[in-house]
Amino acid sequence: MEKPISRQQHGFTDYSYIPLVAAAPALANFKDQPTATLLTRVLSGSILATSLMTRAEWGAFRILPFKAHLAADAAVGTMTLAAPWLFGFAGHHRARNAFLAIGAFGLMAGLLSRPDEMK
């Protein structure tokens, strides 16, 4: 199967995804969940760091191979899907559902992007 997301499109999604994840507690109304709110900040910061360090057109420091970036996206997406149960906020449906959406998006971005390295 041909993967539909190019490296350039992946960069656009990363830099769009970062502020959305950071704003998720306000957008999905779960600011009353301190653990979930803190995790969105950690998650958006780590996505920003890996994006800036990725060896791609949109990377500022170009240290991390794009394939490693994709593997990190898939791993972080999987952890994000499990976070409501791992960190004890699965009973708060807004926080849980936001993390399920965030995790699914991250996992799919990691799995559906073409792993072509920049020349």
Backbone atoms as SQL, in Angstrom:
CREATE TABLE atoms (id INTEGER PRIMARY KEY, chain TEXT, resi INTEGER, resn TEXT, atom TEXT, x REAL, y REAL, z REAL);
INSERT INTO atoms VALUES
  (1, 'A', 1, 'MET', 'N', 0.831, -1.180, 0.000),
  (2, 'A', 1, 'MET', 'CA', 0.000, 0.000, 0.000),
  (3, 'A', 1, 'MET', 'C', 0.877, 1.246, 0.000),
  (4, 'A', 2, 'GLU', 'N', 0.571, 2.143, -0.897),
  (5, 'A', 2, 'GLU', 'CA', 1.286, 3.414, -0.967),
  (6, 'A', 2, 'GLU', 'C', 0.835, 4.303, 0.196),
  (7, 'A', 3, 'LYS', 'N', 1.784, 4.803, 0.937),
  (8, 'A', 3, 'LYS', 'CA', 1.460, 5.668, 2.081),
  (9, 'A', 3, 'LYS', 'C', 1.113, 7.055, 1.542),
  (10, 'A', 4, 'PRO', 'N', -0.017, 7.626, 1.972),
  (11, 'A', 4, 'PRO', 'CA', -0.519, 8.857, 1.355),
  (12, 'A', 4, 'PRO', 'C', 0.103, 10.168, 1.831),
  (13, 'A', 5, 'ILE', 'N', 0.842, 10.167, 2.928),
  (14, 'A', 5, 'ILE', 'CA', 1.338, 11.425, 3.493),
  (15, 'A', 5, 'ILE', 'C', 2.814, 11.607, 3.153),
  (16, 'A', 6, 'SER', 'N', 3.135, 12.694, 2.462),
  (17, 'A', 6, 'SER', 'CA', 4.533, 12.980, 2.118),
  (18, 'A', 6, 'SER', 'C', 5.253, 13.569, 3.331),
  (19, 'A', 7, 'ARG', 'N', 6.573, 13.648, 3.238),
  (20, 'A', 7, 'ARG', 'CA', 7.368, 14.237, 4.315),
  (21, 'A', 7, 'ARG', 'C', 6.983, 15.703, 4.522),
  (22, 'A', 8, 'GLN', 'N', 6.752, 16.426, 3.438),
  (23, 'A', 8, 'GLN', 'CA', 6.379, 17.833, 3.545),
  (24, 'A', 8, 'GLN', 'C', 5.003, 17.981, 4.209),
  (25, 'A', 9, 'GLN', 'N', 4.051, 17.145, 3.824),
  (26, 'A', 9, 'GLN', 'CA', 2.728, 17.187, 4.444),
  (27, 'A', 9, 'GLN', 'C', 2.805, 16.821, 5.916),
  (28, 'A', 10, 'HIS', 'N', 3.681, 15.877, 6.247),
  (29, 'A', 10, 'HIS', 'CA', 3.843, 15.470, 7.638),
  (30, 'A', 10, 'HIS', 'C', 4.343, 16.659, 8.475),
  (31, 'A', 11, 'GLY', 'N', 5.273, 17.412, 7.935),
  (32, 'A', 11, 'GLY', 'CA', 5.767, 18.593, 8.647),
  (33, 'A', 11, 'GLY', 'C', 4.662, 19.605, 8.897),
  (34, 'A', 12, 'PHE', 'N', 3.817, 19.820, 7.898),
  (35, 'A', 12, 'PHE', 'CA', 2.690, 20.744, 8.065),
  (36, 'A', 12, 'PHE', 'C', 1.761, 20.241, 9.164),
  (37, 'A', 13, 'THR', 'N', 1.482, 18.930, 9.175),
  (38, 'A', 13, 'THR', 'CA', 0.583, 18.401, 10.209),
  (39, 'A', 13, 'THR', 'C', 1.218, 18.509, 11.594),
  (40, 'A', 14, 'ASP', 'N', 2.519, 18.267, 11.688),
  (41, 'A', 14, 'ASP', 'CA', 3.196, 18.389, 12.986),
  (42, 'A', 14, 'ASP', 'C', 3.056, 19.798, 13.551),
  (43, 'A', 15, 'TYR', 'N', 3.379, 20.788, 12.739),
  (44, 'A', 15, 'TYR', 'CA', 3.359, 22.158, 13.238),
  (45, 'A', 15, 'TYR', 'C', 1.933, 22.675, 13.446),
  (46, 'A', 16, 'SER', 'N', 0.941, 22.041, 12.846),
  (47, 'A', 16, 'SER', 'CA', -0.466, 22.374, 13.115),
  (48, 'A', 16, 'SER', 'C', -0.959, 21.662, 14.373),
  (49, 'A', 17, 'TYR', 'N', -0.464, 20.469, 14.566),
  (50, 'A', 17, 'TYR', 'CA', -0.874, 19.598, 15.674),
  (51, 'A', 17, 'TYR', 'C', -0.379, 20.125, 17.026),
  (52, 'A', 18, 'ILE', 'N', 0.788, 20.731, 17.055),
  (53, 'A', 18, 'ILE', 'CA', 1.406, 21.203, 18.305),
  (54, 'A', 18, 'ILE', 'C', 0.511, 22.195, 19.057),
  (55, 'A', 19, 'PRO', 'N', 0.048, 23.289, 18.425),
  (56, 'A', 19, 'PRO', 'CA', -0.802, 24.214, 19.181),
  (57, 'A', 19, 'PRO', 'C', -2.171, 23.623, 19.517),
  (58, 'A', 20, 'LEU', 'N', -2.678, 22.726, 18.671),
  (59, 'A', 20, 'LEU', 'CA', -3.966, 22.099, 18.966),
  (60, 'A', 20, 'LEU', 'C', -3.883, 21.201, 20.199),
  (61, 'A', 21, 'VAL', 'N', -2.793, 20.459, 20.317),
  (62, 'A', 21, 'VAL', 'CA', -2.603, 19.606, 21.496),
  (63, 'A', 21, 'VAL', 'C', -2.442, 20.483, 22.740),
  (64, 'A', 22, 'ALA', 'N', -1.674, 21.546, 22.635),
  (65, 'A', 22, 'ALA', 'CA', -1.476, 22.443, 23.774),
  (66, 'A', 22, 'ALA', 'C', -2.791, 23.101, 24.207),
  (67, 'A', 23, 'ALA', 'N', -3.657, 23.385, 23.241),
  (68, 'A', 23, 'ALA', 'CA', -4.930, 24.048, 23.543),
  (69, 'A', 23, 'ALA', 'C', -6.052, 23.065, 23.876),
  (70, 'A', 24, 'ALA', 'N', -5.801, 21.780, 23.784),
  (71, 'A', 24, 'ALA', 'CA', -6.845, 20.769, 23.993),
  (72, 'A', 24, 'ALA', 'C', -7.604, 20.918, 25.314),
  (73, 'A', 25, 'PRO', 'N', -6.941, 21.200, 26.444),
  (74, 'A', 25, 'PRO', 'CA', -7.713, 21.339, 27.689),
  (75, 'A', 25, 'PRO', 'C', -8.781, 22.430, 27.614),
  (76, 'A', 26, 'ALA', 'N', -8.477, 23.529, 26.958),
  (77, 'A', 26, 'ALA', 'CA', -9.468, 24.602, 26.814),
  (78, 'A', 26, 'ALA', 'C', -10.488, 24.257, 25.737),
  (79, 'A', 27, 'LEU', 'N', -10.027, 23.700, 24.622),
  (80, 'A', 27, 'LEU', 'CA', -10.927, 23.372, 23.517),
  (81, 'A', 27, 'LEU', 'C', -11.923, 22.274, 23.880),
  (82, 'A', 28, 'ALA', 'N', -11.458, 21.265, 24.604),
  (83, 'A', 28, 'ALA', 'CA', -12.317, 20.132, 24.972),
  (84, 'A', 28, 'ALA', 'C', -12.852, 20.245, 26.395),
  (85, 'A', 29, 'ASN', 'N', -12.535, 21.348, 27.059),
  (86, 'A', 29, 'ASN', 'CA', -13.054, 21.647, 28.399),
  (87, 'A', 29, 'ASN', 'C', -12.690, 20.580, 29.445),
  (88, 'A', 30, 'PHE', 'N', -11.381, 20.333, 29.574),
  (89, 'A', 30, 'PHE', 'CA', -10.935, 19.465, 30.666),
  (90, 'A', 30, 'PHE', 'C', -9.800, 20.108, 31.466),
  (91, 'A', 31, 'LYS', 'N', -9.830, 21.433, 31.586),
  (92, 'A', 31, 'LYS', 'CA', -8.826, 22.145, 32.377),
  (93, 'A', 31, 'LYS', 'C', -8.887, 21.759, 33.855),
  (94, 'A', 32, 'ASP', 'N', -10.001, 21.147, 34.279),
  (95, 'A', 32, 'ASP', 'CA', -10.138, 20.722, 35.673),
  (96, 'A', 32, 'ASP', 'C', -9.417, 19.402, 35.949),
  (97, 'A', 33, 'GLN', 'N', -8.791, 18.831, 34.943),
  (98, 'A', 33, 'GLN', 'CA', -8.024, 17.595, 35.084),
  (99, 'A', 33, 'GLN', 'C', -6.539, 17.939, 34.991),
  (100, 'A', 34, 'PRO', 'N', -5.873, 18.174, 36.141),
  (101, 'A', 34, 'PRO', 'CA', -4.482, 18.651, 36.090),
  (102, 'A', 34, 'PRO', 'C', -3.522, 17.673, 35.423),
  (103, 'A', 35, 'THR', 'N', -3.718, 16.383, 35.614),
  (104, 'A', 35, 'THR', 'CA', -2.803, 15.410, 35.006),
  (105, 'A', 35, 'THR', 'C', -2.935, 15.435, 33.489),
  (106, 'A', 36, 'ALA', 'N', -4.161, 15.419, 32.999),
  (107, 'A', 36, 'ALA', 'CA', -4.391, 15.444, 31.554),
  (108, 'A', 36, 'ALA', 'C', -3.882, 16.755, 30.953),
  (109, 'A', 37, 'THR', 'N', -4.102, 17.856, 31.651),
  (110, 'A', 37, 'THR', 'CA', -3.634, 19.154, 31.169),
  (111, 'A', 37, 'THR', 'C', -2.107, 19.182, 31.095),
  (112, 'A', 38, 'LEU', 'N', -1.447, 18.711, 32.131),
  (113, 'A', 38, 'LEU', 'CA', 0.014, 18.659, 32.123),
  (114, 'A', 38, 'LEU', 'C', 0.514, 17.763, 30.989),
  (115, 'A', 39, 'LEU', 'N', -0.128, 16.634, 30.777),
  (116, 'A', 39, 'LEU', 'CA', 0.288, 15.721, 29.702),
  (117, 'A', 39, 'LEU', 'C', 0.158, 16.361, 28.322),
  (118, 'A', 40, 'THR', 'N', -0.852, 17.210, 28.118),
  (119, 'A', 40, 'THR', 'CA', -0.946, 17.881, 26.819),
  (120, 'A', 40, 'THR', 'C', 0.221, 18.830, 26.615),
  (121, 'A', 41, 'ARG', 'N', 0.655, 19.480, 27.687),
  (122, 'A', 41, 'ARG', 'CA', 1.807, 20.398, 27.578),
  (123, 'A', 41, 'ARG', 'C', 3.093, 19.619, 27.284),
  (124, 'A', 42, 'VAL', 'N', 3.275, 18.515, 27.987),
  (125, 'A', 42, 'VAL', 'CA', 4.458, 17.672, 27.757),
  (126, 'A', 42, 'VAL', 'C', 4.429, 17.111, 26.341),
  (127, 'A', 43, 'LEU', 'N', 3.279, 16.647, 25.923),
  (128, 'A', 43, 'LEU', 'CA', 3.130, 16.063, 24.595),
  (129, 'A', 43, 'LEU', 'C', 3.406, 17.097, 23.504),
  (130, 'A', 44, 'SER', 'N', 2.806, 18.276, 23.608),
  (131, 'A', 44, 'SER', 'CA', 3.030, 19.289, 22.570),
  (132, 'A', 44, 'SER', 'C', 4.489, 19.754, 22.565),
  (133, 'A', 45, 'GLY', 'N', 5.106, 19.859, 23.730),
  (134, 'A', 45, 'GLY', 'CA', 6.521, 20.231, 23.793),
  (135, 'A', 45, 'GLY', 'C', 7.428, 19.183, 23.180),
  (136, 'A', 46, 'SER', 'N', 7.126, 17.914, 23.423),
  (137, 'A', 46, 'SER', 'CA', 7.965, 16.856, 22.848),
  (138, 'A', 46, 'SER', 'C', 7.774, 16.757, 21.340),
  (139, 'A', 47, 'ILE', 'N', 6.564, 16.993, 20.866),
  (140, 'A', 47, 'ILE', 'CA', 6.329, 16.997, 19.421),
  (141, 'A', 47, 'ILE', 'C', 7.085, 18.155, 18.782),
  (142, 'A', 48, 'LEU', 'N', 7.060, 19.313, 19.427),
  (143, 'A', 48, 'LEU', 'CA', 7.815, 20.463, 18.919),
  (144, 'A', 48, 'LEU', 'C', 9.303, 20.148, 18.868),
  (145, 'A', 49, 'ALA', 'N', 9.829, 19.556, 19.928),
  (146, 'A', 49, 'ALA', 'CA', 11.264, 19.235, 19.974),
  (147, 'A', 49, 'ALA', 'C', 11.653, 18.256, 18.871),
  (148, 'A', 50, 'THR', 'N', 10.887, 17.190, 18.709),
  (149, 'A', 50, 'THR', 'CA', 11.245, 16.213, 17.667),
  (150, 'A', 50, 'THR', 'C', 11.065, 16.813, 16.279),
  (151, 'A', 51, 'SER', 'N', 10.071, 17.664, 16.095),
  (152, 'A', 51, 'SER', 'CA', 9.879, 18.296, 14.784),
  (153, 'A', 51, 'SER', 'C', 11.046, 19.217, 14.446),
  (154, 'A', 52, 'LEU', 'N', 11.470, 20.004, 15.414),
  (155, 'A', 52, 'LEU', 'CA', 12.591, 20.912, 15.176),
  (156, 'A', 52, 'LEU', 'C', 13.897, 20.170, 14.906),
  (157, 'A', 53, 'MET', 'N', 14.040, 18.968, 15.474),
  (158, 'A', 53, 'MET', 'CA', 15.291, 18.216, 15.327),
  (159, 'A', 53, 'MET', 'C', 15.270, 17.211, 14.176),
  (160, 'A', 54, 'THR', 'N', 14.157, 17.108, 13.457),
  (161, 'A', 54, 'THR', 'CA', 14.052, 16.107, 12.395),
  (162, 'A', 54, 'THR', 'C', 14.776, 16.549, 11.138),
  (163, 'A', 55, 'ARG', 'N', 15.448, 15.586, 10.515),
  (164, 'A', 55, 'ARG', 'CA', 16.159, 15.828, 9.268),
  (165, 'A', 55, 'ARG', 'C', 15.134, 15.868, 8.122),
  (166, 'A', 56, 'ALA', 'N', 14.527, 17.036, 7.975),
  (167, 'A', 56, 'ALA', 'CA', 13.516, 17.270, 6.943),
  (168, 'A', 56, 'ALA', 'C', 13.531, 18.754, 6.609),
  (169, 'A', 57, 'GLU', 'N', 12.807, 19.119, 5.561),
  (170, 'A', 57, 'GLU', 'CA', 12.780, 20.509, 5.127),
  (171, 'A', 57, 'GLU', 'C', 12.337, 21.447, 6.244),
  (172, 'A', 58, 'TRP', 'N', 11.473, 20.981, 7.094),
  (173, 'A', 58, 'TRP', 'CA', 10.883, 21.793, 8.151),
  (174, 'A', 58, 'TRP', 'C', 11.606, 21.666, 9.482),
  (175, 'A', 59, 'GLY', 'N', 12.671, 20.890, 9.538),
  (176, 'A', 59, 'GLY', 'CA', 13.449, 20.757, 10.767),
  (177, 'A', 59, 'GLY', 'C', 14.463, 21.884, 10.882),
  (178, 'A', 60, 'ALA', 'N', 14.598, 22.450, 12.055),
  (179, 'A', 60, 'ALA', 'CA', 15.547, 23.549, 12.248),
  (180, 'A', 60, 'ALA', 'C', 16.971, 23.048, 12.482),
  (181, 'A', 61, 'PHE', 'N', 17.106, 21.902, 13.158),
  (182, 'A', 61, 'PHE', 'CA', 18.434, 21.400, 13.520),
  (183, 'A', 61, 'PHE', 'C', 18.844, 20.162, 12.744),
  (184, 'A', 62, 'ARG', 'N', 17.903, 19.427, 12.194),
  (185, 'A', 62, 'ARG', 'CA', 18.110, 18.293, 11.284),
  (186, 'A', 62, 'ARG', 'C', 19.097, 17.251, 11.803),
  (187, 'A', 63, 'ILE', 'N', 18.814, 16.749, 12.986),
  (188, 'A', 63, 'ILE', 'CA', 19.643, 15.733, 13.623),
  (189, 'A', 63, 'ILE', 'C', 18.993, 14.354, 13.518),
  (190, 'A', 64, 'LEU', 'N', 17.720, 14.275, 13.776),
  (191, 'A', 64, 'LEU', 'CA', 16.958, 13.030, 13.870),
  (192, 'A', 64, 'LEU', 'C', 16.512, 12.565, 12.487),
  (193, 'A', 65, 'PRO', 'N', 16.850, 11.337, 12.071),
  (194, 'A', 65, 'PRO', 'CA', 16.366, 10.836, 10.781),
  (195, 'A', 65, 'PRO', 'C', 14.833, 10.822, 10.754),
  (196, 'A', 66, 'PHE', 'N', 14.266, 11.056, 9.575),
  (197, 'A', 66, 'PHE', 'CA', 12.813, 11.102, 9.442),
  (198, 'A', 66, 'PHE', 'C', 12.177, 9.772, 9.850),
  (199, 'A', 67, 'LYS', 'N', 12.820, 8.659, 9.528),
  (200, 'A', 67, 'LYS', 'CA', 12.282, 7.349, 9.923),
  (201, 'A', 67, 'LYS', 'C', 12.196, 7.225, 11.445),
  (202, 'A', 68, 'ALA', 'N', 13.169, 7.760, 12.151),
  (203, 'A', 68, 'ALA', 'CA', 13.123, 7.750, 13.622),
  (204, 'A', 68, 'ALA', 'C', 12.006, 8.649, 14.125),
  (205, 'A', 69, 'HIS', 'N', 11.788, 9.767, 13.458),
  (206, 'A', 69, 'HIS', 'CA', 10.688, 10.667, 13.805),
  (207, 'A', 69, 'HIS', 'C', 9.353, 9.931, 13.667),
  (208, 'A', 70, 'LEU', 'N', 9.195, 9.191, 12.573),
  (209, 'A', 70, 'LEU', 'CA', 7.947, 8.445, 12.355),
  (210, 'A', 70, 'LEU', 'C', 7.757, 7.356, 13.415),
  (211, 'A', 71, 'ALA', 'N', 8.837, 6.680, 13.773),
  (212, 'A', 71, 'ALA', 'CA', 8.753, 5.661, 14.824),
  (213, 'A', 71, 'ALA', 'C', 8.360, 6.300, 16.150),
  (214, 'A', 72, 'ALA', 'N', 8.919, 7.466, 16.442),
  (215, 'A', 72, 'ALA', 'CA', 8.555, 8.182, 17.673),
  (216, 'A', 72, 'ALA', 'C', 7.088, 8.598, 17.637),
  (217, 'A', 73, 'ASP', 'N', 6.612, 9.066, 16.489),
  (218, 'A', 73, 'ASP', 'CA', 5.195, 9.436, 16.362),
  (219, 'A', 73, 'ASP', 'C', 4.291, 8.248, 16.660),
  (220, 'A', 74, 'ALA', 'N', 4.627, 7.093, 16.100),
  (221, 'A', 74, 'ALA', 'CA', 3.811, 5.895, 16.326),
  (222, 'A', 74, 'ALA', 'C', 3.849, 5.482, 17.798),
  (223, 'A', 75, 'ALA', 'N', 5.025, 5.525, 18.405),
  (224, 'A', 75, 'ALA', 'CA', 5.155, 5.141, 19.813),
  (225, 'A', 75, 'ALA', 'C', 4.422, 6.123, 20.727),
  (226, 'A', 76, 'VAL', 'N', 4.598, 7.406, 20.486),
  (227, 'A', 76, 'VAL', 'CA', 3.933, 8.421, 21.309),
  (228, 'A', 76, 'VAL', 'C', 2.422, 8.360, 21.099),
  (229, 'A', 77, 'GLY', 'N', 1.987, 8.121, 19.863),
  (230, 'A', 77, 'GLY', 'CA', 0.559, 7.972, 19.599),
  (231, 'A', 77, 'GLY', 'C', -0.039, 6.816, 20.371),
  (232, 'A', 78, 'THR', 'N', 0.676, 5.700, 20.422),
  (233, 'A', 78, 'THR', 'CA', 0.219, 4.535, 21.173),
  (234, 'A', 78, 'THR', 'C', 0.149, 4.835, 22.665),
  (235, 'A', 79, 'MET', 'N', 1.174, 5.485, 23.187),
  (236, 'A', 79, 'MET', 'CA', 1.168, 5.859, 24.611),
  (237, 'A', 79, 'MET', 'C', 0.050, 6.855, 24.919),
  (238, 'A', 80, 'THR', 'N', -0.207, 7.763, 24.003),
  (239, 'A', 80, 'THR', 'CA', -1.267, 8.749, 24.199),
  (240, 'A', 80, 'THR', 'C', -2.635, 8.070, 24.238),
  (241, 'A', 81, 'LEU', 'N', -2.817, 7.049, 23.402),
  (242, 'A', 81, 'LEU', 'CA', -4.070, 6.287, 23.431),
  (243, 'A', 81, 'LEU', 'C', -4.274, 5.603, 24.785),
  (244, 'A', 82, 'ALA', 'N', -3.197, 5.165, 25.397),
  (245, 'A', 82, 'ALA', 'CA', -3.281, 4.466, 26.692),
  (246, 'A', 82, 'ALA', 'C', -3.250, 5.417, 27.885),
  (247, 'A', 83, 'ALA', 'N', -2.877, 6.669, 27.687),
  (248, 'A', 83, 'ALA', 'CA', -2.676, 7.620, 28.785),
  (249, 'A', 83, 'ALA', 'C', -3.861, 7.766, 29.737),
  (250, 'A', 84, 'PRO', 'N', -5.103, 7.817, 29.255),
  (251, 'A', 84, 'PRO', 'CA', -6.204, 7.971, 30.218),
  (252, 'A', 84, 'PRO', 'C', -6.247, 6.862, 31.273),
  (253, 'A', 85, 'TRP', 'N', -5.891, 5.656, 30.883),
  (254, 'A', 85, 'TRP', 'CA', -5.899, 4.533, 31.826),
  (255, 'A', 85, 'TRP', 'C', -4.607, 4.476, 32.624),
  (256, 'A', 86, 'LEU', 'N', -3.494, 4.812, 31.986),
  (257, 'A', 86, 'LEU', 'CA', -2.207, 4.802, 32.679),
  (258, 'A', 86, 'LEU', 'C', -2.110, 5.889, 33.746),
  (259, 'A', 87, 'PHE', 'N', -2.743, 7.039, 33.489),
  (260, 'A', 87, 'PHE', 'CA', -2.614, 8.180, 34.395),
  (261, 'A', 87, 'PHE', 'C', -3.898, 8.494, 35.161),
  (262, 'A', 88, 'GLY', 'N', -4.892, 7.615, 35.054),
  (263, 'A', 88, 'GLY', 'CA', -6.057, 7.683, 35.916),
  (264, 'A', 88, 'GLY', 'C', -7.121, 8.725, 35.616),
  (265, 'A', 89, 'PHE', 'N', -7.253, 9.142, 34.359),
  (266, 'A', 89, 'PHE', 'CA', -8.337, 10.072, 34.058),
  (267, 'A', 89, 'PHE', 'C', -9.305, 9.519, 33.009),
  (268, 'A', 90, 'ALA', 'N', -9.370, 8.193, 32.901),
  (269, 'A', 90, 'ALA', 'CA', -10.270, 7.560, 31.932),
  (270, 'A', 90, 'ALA', 'C', -11.735, 7.836, 32.242),
  (271, 'A', 91, 'GLY', 'N', -12.067, 8.103, 33.498),
  (272, 'A', 91, 'GLY', 'CA', -13.442, 8.400, 33.879),
  (273, 'A', 91, 'GLY', 'C', -13.919, 9.783, 33.468),
  (274, 'A', 92, 'HIS', 'N', -12.997, 10.654, 33.107),
  (275, 'A', 92, 'HIS', 'CA', -13.364, 12.002, 32.659),
  (276, 'A', 92, 'HIS', 'C', -13.489, 11.928, 31.133),
  (277, 'A', 93, 'HIS', 'N', -14.730, 11.847, 30.657),
  (278, 'A', 93, 'HIS', 'CA', -14.919, 11.525, 29.243),
  (279, 'A', 93, 'HIS', 'C', -14.346, 12.567, 28.283),
  (280, 'A', 94, 'ARG', 'N', -14.329, 13.818, 28.630),
  (281, 'A', 94, 'ARG', 'CA', -13.777, 14.828, 27.710),
  (282, 'A', 94, 'ARG', 'C', -12.262, 14.678, 27.569),
  (283, 'A', 95, 'ALA', 'N', -11.584, 14.495, 28.691),
  (284, 'A', 95, 'ALA', 'CA', -10.126, 14.308, 28.640),
  (285, 'A', 95, 'ALA', 'C', -9.792, 12.992, 27.946),
  (286, 'A', 96, 'ARG', 'N', -10.505, 11.936, 28.314),
  (287, 'A', 96, 'ARG', 'CA', -10.253, 10.628, 27.694),
  (288, 'A', 96, 'ARG', 'C', -10.447, 10.695, 26.187),
  (289, 'A', 97, 'ASN', 'N', -11.563, 11.257, 25.739),
  (290, 'A', 97, 'ASN', 'CA', -11.842, 11.313, 24.308),
  (291, 'A', 97, 'ASN', 'C', -10.863, 12.198, 23.557),
  (292, 'A', 98, 'ALA', 'N', -10.436, 13.284, 24.188),
  (293, 'A', 98, 'ALA', 'CA', -9.429, 14.138, 23.557),
  (294, 'A', 98, 'ALA', 'C', -8.124, 13.360, 23.373),
  (295, 'A', 99, 'PHE', 'N', -7.722, 12.612, 24.392),
  (296, 'A', 99, 'PHE', 'CA', -6.488, 11.827, 24.280),
  (297, 'A', 99, 'PHE', 'C', -6.627, 10.703, 23.257),
  (298, 'A', 100, 'LEU', 'N', -7.804, 10.127, 23.141),
  (299, 'A', 100, 'LEU', 'CA', -8.004, 9.100, 22.118),
  (300, 'A', 100, 'LEU', 'C', -7.880, 9.703, 20.721),
  (301, 'A', 101, 'ALA', 'N', -8.431, 10.890, 20.522),
  (302, 'A', 101, 'ALA', 'CA', -8.312, 11.559, 19.220),
  (303, 'A', 101, 'ALA', 'C', -6.867, 11.979, 18.937),
  (304, 'A', 102, 'ILE', 'N', -6.217, 12.567, 19.940),
  (305, 'A', 102, 'ILE', 'CA', -4.823, 12.993, 19.783),
  (306, 'A', 102, 'ILE', 'C', -3.930, 11.783, 19.485),
  (307, 'A', 103, 'GLY', 'N', -4.125, 10.702, 20.235),
  (308, 'A', 103, 'GLY', 'CA', -3.314, 9.500, 20.042),
  (309, 'A', 103, 'GLY', 'C', -3.547, 8.854, 18.693),
  (310, 'A', 104, 'ALA', 'N', -4.808, 8.779, 18.273),
  (311, 'A', 104, 'ALA', 'CA', -5.120, 8.181, 16.973),
  (312, 'A', 104, 'ALA', 'C', -4.494, 8.996, 15.845),
  (313, 'A', 105, 'PHE', 'N', -4.575, 10.314, 15.957),
  (314, 'A', 105, 'PHE', 'CA', -3.980, 11.174, 14.934),
  (315, 'A', 105, 'PHE', 'C', -2.464, 10.981, 14.877),
  (316, 'A', 106, 'GLY', 'N', -1.813, 10.973, 16.025),
  (317, 'A', 106, 'GLY', 'CA', -0.361, 10.789, 16.059),
  (318, 'A', 106, 'GLY', 'C', 0.068, 9.432, 15.531),
  (319, 'A', 107, 'LEU', 'N', -0.658, 8.400, 15.926),
  (320, 'A', 107, 'LEU', 'CA', -0.341, 7.048, 15.450),
  (321, 'A', 107, 'LEU', 'C', -0.506, 6.956, 13.941),
  (322, 'A', 108, 'MET', 'N', -1.602, 7.490, 13.430),
  (323, 'A', 108, 'MET', 'CA', -1.841, 7.429, 11.987),
  (324, 'A', 108, 'MET', 'C', -0.816, 8.256, 11.209),
  (325, 'A', 109, 'ALA', 'N', -0.437, 9.408, 11.749),
  (326, 'A', 109, 'ALA', 'CA', 0.583, 10.222, 11.077),
  (327, 'A', 109, 'ALA', 'C', 1.900, 9.457, 10.993),
  (328, 'A', 110, 'GLY', 'N', 2.230, 8.725, 12.054),
  (329, 'A', 110, 'GLY', 'CA', 3.459, 7.937, 12.049),
  (330, 'A', 110, 'GLY', 'C', 3.404, 6.750, 11.099),
  (331, 'A', 111, 'LEU', 'N', 2.231, 6.140, 10.996),
  (332, 'A', 111, 'LEU', 'CA', 2.092, 4.937, 10.165),
  (333, 'A', 111, 'LEU', 'C', 1.790, 5.225, 8.700),
  (334, 'A', 112, 'LEU', 'N', 1.167, 6.355, 8.409),
  (335, 'A', 112, 'LEU', 'CA', 0.727, 6.634, 7.038),
  (336, 'A', 112, 'LEU', 'C', 1.618, 7.607, 6.279),
  (337, 'A', 113, 'SER', 'N', 2.738, 8.011, 6.876),
  (338, 'A', 113, 'SER', 'CA', 3.675, 8.895, 6.184),
  (339, 'A', 113, 'SER', 'C', 4.739, 8.080, 5.462),
  (340, 'A', 114, 'ARG', 'N', 5.061, 8.513, 4.258),
  (341, 'A', 114, 'ARG', 'CA', 6.120, 7.848, 3.489),
  (342, 'A', 114, 'ARG', 'C', 7.453, 8.096, 4.192),
  (343, 'A', 115, 'PRO', 'N', 8.246, 7.032, 4.421),
  (344, 'A', 115, 'PRO', 'CA', 9.489, 7.187, 5.196),
  (345, 'A', 115, 'PRO', 'C', 10.692, 7.648, 4.357),
  (346, 'A', 116, 'ASP', 'N', 10.447, 8.437, 3.337),
  (347, 'A', 116, 'ASP', 'CA', 11.534, 8.910, 2.475),
  (348, 'A', 116, 'ASP', 'C', 12.399, 9.917, 3.220),
  (349, 'A', 117, 'GLU', 'N', 13.676, 9.607, 3.318),
  (350, 'A', 117, 'GLU', 'CA', 14.621, 10.524, 3.959),
  (351, 'A', 117, 'GLU', 'C', 14.955, 11.676, 3.027),
  (352, 'A', 118, 'MET', 'N', 15.269, 12.841, 3.586),
  (353, 'A', 118, 'MET', 'CA', 15.667, 14.009, 2.810),
  (354, 'A', 118, 'MET', 'C', 17.076, 13.780, 2.265),
  (355, 'A', 119, 'LYS', 'N', 17.291, 14.209, 1.049),
  (356, 'A', 119, 'LYS', 'CA', 18.623, 14.033, 0.435),
  (357, 'A', 119, 'LYS', 'C', 19.565, 15.121, 0.856);
